[in-house]
Amino acid sequence: MVSNQVLGARLASGVLTLSLTLSGCTLFHHSPDTAPPAASPAAPAAAVSTPAAQTAAAPDMTATEAAIAASGSETAAAPAPAQATAAVPASAVNASAPKSYVVKRGDTLWGIASMYLKDPWLWPEVWIINPQVPNPHLIYPGDTLALAYGANGSPQVTVAQAGAARLDAVRLDPRLRSTALDAAIPTIPYSSIAGFLSHPTVLDREQIKTAPYVLAFRDMHQVGGSGIEVYVSNLTAEQNARFAVMHVGDELRDPDDNALLGYEGVYTATALVERPGTPAKALLIEPAMETVAGDRLVTASDEATPVNFELHAPASDVRGRIMAVMNGTDLAGQFEVVAINRGKRHGLEPGNVLAVDSAGDVVSDMYRGGGSRGDAIASTSSFAPKVKLPDERTATLLVFKVFDRMSYGLIVGASDTVHVRDVVRSP
């Protein structure tokens, strides 16, 4: 396993680009002056092809058709794939890693990296961009990935054979496209954080006090779903204006000093203003859960969040705690969202990667001074000296939305359950 110090240095290089859009994710852009290595021995000869720039297009061919023709032509003189930025020891590869793997719909880059590597964050250093395939920075369903080892013994993963989805993405003229193509696989499941990216997620006390709120439902409804009309108090807006309807959740308090950092804002629906007035009338659309009387209406445009960012360690040393788990419990697992008590003022930004440590228990040492197990069972522990057990690494956290004193993060790798009050720190 690579040490946390080495991991932090590698993450700080910022070579992995994360795209959380539904259309796909861009992987790694290497410097053009990077020296190419020898061709991967695992890549079949059919995967080696002439660059598009070296292929003359027929008079009736479009640029995209010429690119496809280039990607399909075989030649032994094609340049080798671009080398990743740093050598990774062979010991970093999982013993069960496949020599080849065909990418499937529903795969994520995190899942594929976890399949190949003991530490998935080393993926940028083993991914070899193959300039002979269309869109080499993306991984598409149907692509065949190959694992090989370079002359220095470092592992290399490349696209050995392009799938139909990759070729269609280049070949199909946008003017002729009538159905959606298979998108490039995302780095992590976009659905896990979509609601947090597109809507406010922390409400302050003044905002709750002054925001418009759902007064009642039309036709005697007690709760609201899609297509239900609501009456809204304290709303000044034009017809067809849109607002995010937020349920006021639990307090978010800093476990270090008990300071109130805000309240969880739980998105329930979008309210489309049908008739201004006092009260105003609005239609509920795009529901995520039931809306109830008292839910607040908030303008979402003030909470713009980037969806493309580089993964990297924080610029300064960060150490904090998990304040809350967004599933309503005290426990979190893989691809669940948590709130932490560190934010912009502590140097965090979207894309930061943090280690998660389970806080070690405090136990009574009843064996000091030569005591035996029998003595310990027979005696009381109230006077025994207390020993704090060390914290243990249990997960990795990706910070994706940052506020002044707190942030939201996604658990992207967990070897054990994550708890409220667990430690988060620079890797």
C-alpha positions in Angstrom: 0.0 0.0 0.0 1.3 3.4 -0.9 2.0 5.7 2.1 -0.3 8.6 2.9 2.6 11.0 2.3 3.2 9.6 -1.2 -0.5 9.6 -1.9 -0.8 13.3 -0.9 2.0 14.2 -3.2 0.5 12.4 -6.1 -2.9 13.8 -5.5 -1.4 17.3 -5.3 -0.2 16.9 -8.9 -3.8 17.3 -10.0 -3.5 15.0 -13.0 -7.0 13.6 -12.8 -9.9 15.7 -14.2 -13.3 14.8 -12.8 -16.4 15.4 -14.9 -19.7 14.8 -13.1 -21.9 15.7 -16.0 -24.3 13.1 -17.3 -22.7 13.2 -20.7 -19.4 11.8 -19.4 -16.1 12.6 -17.8 -12.8 13.9 -19.1 -9.8 11.9 -17.8 -6.3 13.1 -18.0 -4.6 15.6 -20.2 -0.9 15.0 -20.5 1.7 17.5 -21.5 2.6 17.2 -25.2 6.3 17.0 -24.4 5.9 13.8 -22.3 8.2 11.1 -23.6 6.3 8.2 -25.1 7.1 4.7 -23.8 7.5 1.5 -25.7 4.2 0.1 -27.0 2.3 -1.9 -24.4 2.8 -5.7 -24.9 -0.8 -6.4 -24.0 -2.3 -4.2 -26.7 -3.2 -6.3 -29.8 -1.8 -5.3 -33.2 -5.3 -4.4 -34.4 -5.5 -1.7 -31.8 -2.6 0.2 -33.3 -3.7 2.7 -36.0 -2.6 5.7 -38.0 -3.4 9.1 -36.6 -6.2 11.0 -38.4 -3.8 13.8 -39.4 -1.8 11.3 -41.5 -4.8 9.9 -43.4 -6.0 11.6 -46.5 -9.8 12.0 -46.6 -11.6 11.0 -49.8 -13.3 13.9 -51.5 -16.8 12.8 -50.2 -15.7 12.2 -46.7 -16.5 14.5 -43.8 -13.9 15.3 -41.1 -15.5 12.9 -38.7 -15.6 10.1 -41.4 -11.9 10.8 -42.0 -11.2 10.4 -38.3 -13.0 7.1 -38.2 -11.2 5.9 -41.3 -7.9 6.8 -39.6 -8.8 5.1 -36.4 -9.5 1.9 -38.3 -6.4 1.7 -40.4 -3.6 -0.6 -39.3 0.0 0.3 -39.4 3.1 -0.9 -37.6 4.6 2.6 -37.7 2.0 4.2 -35.5 3.4 6.2 -32.5 3.3 4.6 -29.1 0.8 5.7 -26.5 1.6 8.6 -24.3 3.2 7.6 -21.0 1.5 8.4 -17.7 3.3 11.0 -15.5 4.9 8.8 -12.8 5.9 5.2 -12.3 3.8 3.0 -10.1 5.2 -0.2 -8.6 3.7 -3.5 -9.7 2.7 -4.1 -6.1 0.1 -1.4 -6.4 -2.0 -3.7 -8.7 -4.6 -5.9 -7.2 -3.8 -9.6 -7.5 -7.2 -10.2 -9.0 -6.9 -7.4 -11.6 -7.9 -8.7 -15.1 -5.5 -8.6 -18.0 -8.3 -7.3 -20.1 -11.8 -5.9 -19.3 -14.7 -4.8 -21.5 -16.3 -1.7 -20.1 -20.1 -2.0 -19.4 -22.9 0.4 -19.1 -23.2 1.5 -15.5 -19.5 1.3 -14.8 -17.7 4.2 -13.2 -14.1 5.2 -13.4 -13.8 4.8 -9.6 -15.1 1.2 -9.9 -12.7 0.3 -12.7 -9.7 1.9 -10.9 -10.7 0.0 -7.7 -10.7 -3.2 -9.7 -7.2 -2.7 -11.0 -5.5 -0.9 -8.1 -5.2 -1.3 -4.4 -5.3 2.5 -4.2 -7.7 3.8 -6.9 -6.2 7.4 -6.7 -3.1 6.1 -8.5 -5.2 5.6 -11.7 -3.9 8.8 -13.4 -0.4 7.3 -13.2 -1.2 4.0 -14.8 -3.7 5.3 -17.5 -1.9 5.4 -20.9 -3.5 7.7 -23.4 -3.7 6.0 -26.8 -3.7 8.7 -29.5 -4.8 6.1 -32.1 -8.3 5.8 -30.7 -11.0 8.5 -30.9 -11.4 10.5 -27.7 -8.5 8.8 -25.8 -9.3 10.8 -22.6 -12.7 9.1 -22.2 -13.7 5.5 -21.5 -16.8 4.3 -23.2 -19.0 1.2 -22.8 -17.7 -1.5 -25.1 -14.0 -0.4 -24.9 -11.6 -3.2 -24.1 -9.0 -2.1 -21.5 -5.7 -3.9 -21.3 -3.2 -4.2 -18.4 0.5 -4.5 -19.2 3.8 -3.6 -17.6 6.4 -1.2 -19.0 10.1 -1.7 -19.2 10.6 -0.4 -15.7 7.9 -2.9 -14.4 5.3 -0.2 -13.8 1.7 -1.2 -14.6 0.0 0.4 -17.6 -3.7 0.4 -18.6 -4.7 1.4 -22.1 -7.7 1.1 -24.5 -6.7 -2.0 -26.5 -9.8 -1.9 -28.7 -12.3 0.9 -29.1 -16.0 -0.1 -28.6 -18.8 0.9 -30.9 -20.0 3.7 -28.6 -16.6 5.4 -28.9 -16.6 5.1 -32.6 -20.2 6.3 -32.9 -19.4 9.3 -30.8 -16.9 10.4 -33.5 -18.5 9.0 -36.7 -22.1 10.2 -36.3 -22.7 13.7 -37.7 -24.6 15.7 -35.1 -27.1 16.8 -37.7 -28.1 13.2 -38.4 -28.2 12.1 -34.7 -31.7 11.1 -33.7 -31.1 9.0 -30.6 -28.7 9.4 -27.7 -25.4 7.5 -27.9 -23.9 5.6 -25.0 -22.1 8.3 -22.9 -18.6 8.1 -21.6 -18.6 6.5 -18.2 -18.6 9.0 -15.3 -15.9 9.1 -12.6 -18.5 8.6 -9.8 -22.2 8.1 -9.9 -23.6 11.5 -10.8 -26.9 10.6 -9.2 -25.3 10.5 -5.8 -24.6 14.2 -5.7 -26.9 15.7 -8.4 -29.4 17.2 -5.9 -26.5 18.8 -3.9 -25.0 20.4 -7.0 -28.2 21.9 -8.4 -29.9 23.2 -5.2 -29.0 25.0 -2.0 -28.1 22.6 0.8 -27.4 24.7 3.8 -29.8 27.3 5.1 -29.0 29.9 7.7 -31.3 31.2 10.5 -32.0 34.6 8.8 -32.7 32.9 5.5 -35.2 30.5 7.1 -36.9 33.5 8.9 -37.4 35.7 5.8 -37.8 33.1 3.0 -41.2 32.6 1.4 -42.9 29.4 2.6 -45.7 27.0 1.7 -48.8 28.1 3.5 -51.3 25.5 2.3 -52.3 23.2 -0.5 -55.1 23.6 -3.0 -58.0 21.1 -2.8 -57.3 20.2 0.9 -54.2 18.2 0.2 -52.0 17.7 3.3 -48.8 17.0 1.4 -47.7 18.0 -2.1 -46.2 16.0 -5.0 -45.9 16.5 -8.8 -48.7 18.6 -10.3 -50.1 19.8 -6.9 -50.8 23.5 -6.5 -49.6 25.3 -3.4 -50.3 28.7 -1.8 -47.1 30.6 -0.8 -46.8 33.4 1.7 -44.2 36.2 1.6 -43.4 35.6 -2.1 -42.7 38.5 -4.5 -42.1 37.1 -7.9 -43.3 37.2 -11.5 -45.3 34.5 -13.2 -43.3 31.5 -14.3 -40.5 32.3 -11.9 -38.9 29.1 -10.4 -37.9 28.4 -6.9 -36.4 25.4 -5.1 -38.6 24.2 -2.3 -36.5 23.2 0.7 -37.4 21.3 3.8 -35.6 22.6 6.9 -33.6 19.7 8.3 -31.4 19.2 11.4 -29.0 21.7 12.8 -25.4 21.5 11.6 -23.2 22.2 14.6 -19.4 22.1 14.7 -18.4 19.3 16.9 -15.3 21.2 18.0 -17.0 24.3 19.5 -20.7 23.5 19.1 -21.1 26.6 16.9 -24.3 26.6 14.7 -23.1 26.5 11.1 -26.6 26.3 9.5 -29.5 23.9 8.9 -29.7 21.1 6.4 -31.6 22.1 3.4 -33.4 19.1 1.9 -34.7 19.7 -1.6 -38.4 18.5 -2.1 -39.5 20.0 -5.4 -39.4 23.0 -7.8 -42.2 25.6 -7.5 -43.3 27.3 -10.7 -45.2 30.5 -9.9 -48.6 30.5 -11.6 -50.1 33.6 -10.1 -48.4 36.3 -8.1 -50.2 37.7 -5.2 -50.8 37.5 -1.4 -50.7 34.6 -1.1 -49.1 33.6 -4.5 -50.0 30.3 -6.2 -47.4 27.9 -7.5 -47.3 24.5 -9.2 -45.0 21.8 -7.8 -42.8 20.1 -10.5 -39.7 18.0 -10.5 -40.4 16.5 -7.1 -37.7 14.6 -5.1 -39.9 14.0 -2.0 -43.2 15.1 -0.5 -43.5 18.9 0.2 -45.2 19.9 3.5 -46.6 23.1 4.8 -43.8 25.3 6.2 -41.2 24.3 3.6 -39.2 27.3 2.3 -38.8 28.6 -1.2 -35.2 29.5 -2.1 -33.6 30.9 -5.3 -31.1 28.3 -6.4 -29.1 30.5 -8.8 -27.1 31.9 -5.9 -25.5 28.5 -5.2 -23.6 27.8 -8.4 -21.4 24.8 -8.0 -18.8 23.7 -10.6 -19.2 20.1 -11.9 -15.8 19.8 -13.4 -12.8 19.9 -11.1 -9.4 18.3 -10.5 -8.9 15.8 -7.7 -6.1 17.0 -5.4 -5.0 17.1 -1.8 -5.7 20.4 0.1 -3.1 23.1 -0.3 -2.7 23.3 3.5 -3.0 20.7 6.3 -6.7 20.1 7.1 -8.1 18.2 10.0 -11.8 18.1 11.0 -14.7 15.9 11.7 -17.9 14.5 10.1 -20.9 16.5 11.4 -23.7 14.7 9.8 -24.6 11.9 7.3 -27.2 13.0 4.7 -29.1 9.7 4.8 -30.7 10.6 8.1 -28.6 8.1 10.2 -25.2 8.3 12.0 -23.6 5.8 9.6 -22.4 6.2 6.0 -21.1 3.8 3.4 -19.8 3.9 -0.2 -21.2 6.8 -2.3 -23.1 8.5 0.5 -22.9 12.2 1.3 -21.6 13.6 4.6 -21.1 17.1 6.0 -17.8 18.1 7.5 -16.8 21.0 9.7 -14.2 22.5 7.4 -14.7 24.8 4.5 -13.3 27.7 2.5 -11.7 29.5 5.5 -9.8 26.3 6.1 -8.5 26.1 2.5 -10.9 23.5 1.1 -12.3 23.6 -2.4 -14.2 21.3 -4.7 -12.1 18.4 -5.8 -10.1 18.1 -2.5 -9.5 14.5 -1.4 -9.4 13.7 2.4 -8.7 10.6 4.4 -11.4 9.4 6.8 -10.2 7.9 10.1 -12.4 6.1 12.6 -11.7 7.6 16.0 -10.0 5.2 18.3 -11.8 4.1 21.5 -10.6 4.9 25.0 -10.1 1.7 27.0 -9.1 1.0 30.5 -5.6 -0.6 31.0 -6.1 -3.1 33.8 -3.0 -5.1 33.0 -0.4 -2.5 33.8 2.0 -3.5 36.6 1.7 -7.3 36.0 -2.0 -7.7 36.3 -3.5 -10.9 34.7 -6.8 -11.5 32.9 -8.3 -13.0 36.1 -7.3 -9.9 38.1 -8.9 -7.7 35.5 -12.2 -9.5 35.5 -12.4 -9.5 39.3 -11.5 -5.8 39.6 -13.2 -2.6 38.6 -11.9 -0.4 35.8 -12.9 2.9 37.3 -9.4 3.4 38.7 -7.5 1.9 35.8 -5.5 4.2 33.6 -7.1 5.2 30.3 -5.5 4.6 26.9 -6.6 6.2 23.7 -6.4 3.6 20.8 -5.1 5.0 17.5 -7.4 6.2 14.8 -7.7 3.8 11.8 -8.2 4.7 8.1 -11.6 3.6 7.0 -12.5 5.6 3.9 -11.7 8.3 1.4 -13.8 11.5 1.0 -14.2 13.6 -2.1 -15.2 17.2 -1.3 -17.6 18.5 -4.0 -19.4 21.5 -2.4 -17.8 24.1 -0.1 -19.2 26.8 2.2 -17.4 29.1 4.6 -17.1 26.8 7.6 -18.4 23.5 6.3 -18.4 21.3 3.2 -20.2 18.3 1.6 -18.3 15.3 0.6 -18.9 11.9 -1.1 -17.5 8.7 0.5 -15.7 7.2 -2.6 -13.9 4.4 -0.9 -14.8 2.7 2.3 -13.2 -0.3 4.0 -15.5 0.0 7.0 -18.6 2.0 8.1 -18.1 5.8 8.5 -19.6 7.4 11.6 -20.6 10.9 12.7 -17.6 12.5 14.5 -15.0 10.4 12.5 -11.9 12.4 11.7 -11.2 13.8 8.2 -7.7 14.9 7.3 -5.3 15.6 4.5 -4.1 12.3 3.0 
